[in-house]
């Protein structure tokens, strides 16, 4: 009986996060300023049909890669089927979308795990996010160093200074965390010892696969909306886009605005079709956030 209030609080928190997620989506859709351009540029040509078919396959591939990665990370603690991993990933998307930096993603995943695995689930969600950020940072920094665009070179001094300062800031932050939460850090370290080298390698494999899927998705959305950009220009700018939206702080209600602004800042060096750039970013967000959020909310309701 003593646990009942906490159970109800947990359920209430999940419901609240889901509602916040829907409110966030509704807010972004209502305030999207390029609906007229979206409608005007929508056509049912054979080429666009091919793009949409490929994007549908990539949508499944994206979620499948994340589900497989989640299944692998959790296998050190419990065995979950790929179907259950898919459901938990979807549920995590629902609770994450209404929170800054997707910090509440672990809530949806934990809700569908057994009680004795929820702490492990929270830790593995964090570890999976760290793997993703490592891939984005490494590819983005490599692209930044060998960046060929002169328009962006004007900002290179600022960009390089950021990455020189970043390691120092990370060391300071981790030191403060270790001092304040020494016992929790030790517990997390103990849990991480369950991750064997093959698990880490496989997790990075699916993380890289998902990163590549995101890059291809964005390129196809740009082509779908009629944005003329060469593959070489795209390959030199897309990693920077994903890098900047990862390291830049963003708030729940302006996240899409920041993503759009970053994309326009980068891709406007090779094209002046600003609305089409924003349409591509918006479409990527709808497919990879809105749709999984809707499916994940159904999964949460179905599993109470």
GIZIMO-V188091 format. One record per run of one state. SS is the DSSP state (H for helix, E for strand, C for the rest). FROM is the first residue (numbers start at 1). LEN is the number of residues. If there is no record, write none. Layout:
BEGIN
SS|FROM|LEN / SS|FROM|LEN
END
This chain:
BEGIN
C|1|3 / H|4|27 / C|31|4 / H|35|7 / C|42|4 / H|46|29 / C|75|7 / H|82|15 / C|97|3 / H|100|3 / C|103|2 / H|105|7 / C|112|3 / H|115|31 / C|146|4 / H|150|4 / C|154|2 / H|156|25 / C|181|1 / H|182|11 / C|193|4 / H|197|28 / C|225|6 / H|231|17 / C|248|7 / H|255|13 / C|268|6 / H|274|29 / C|303|2
END
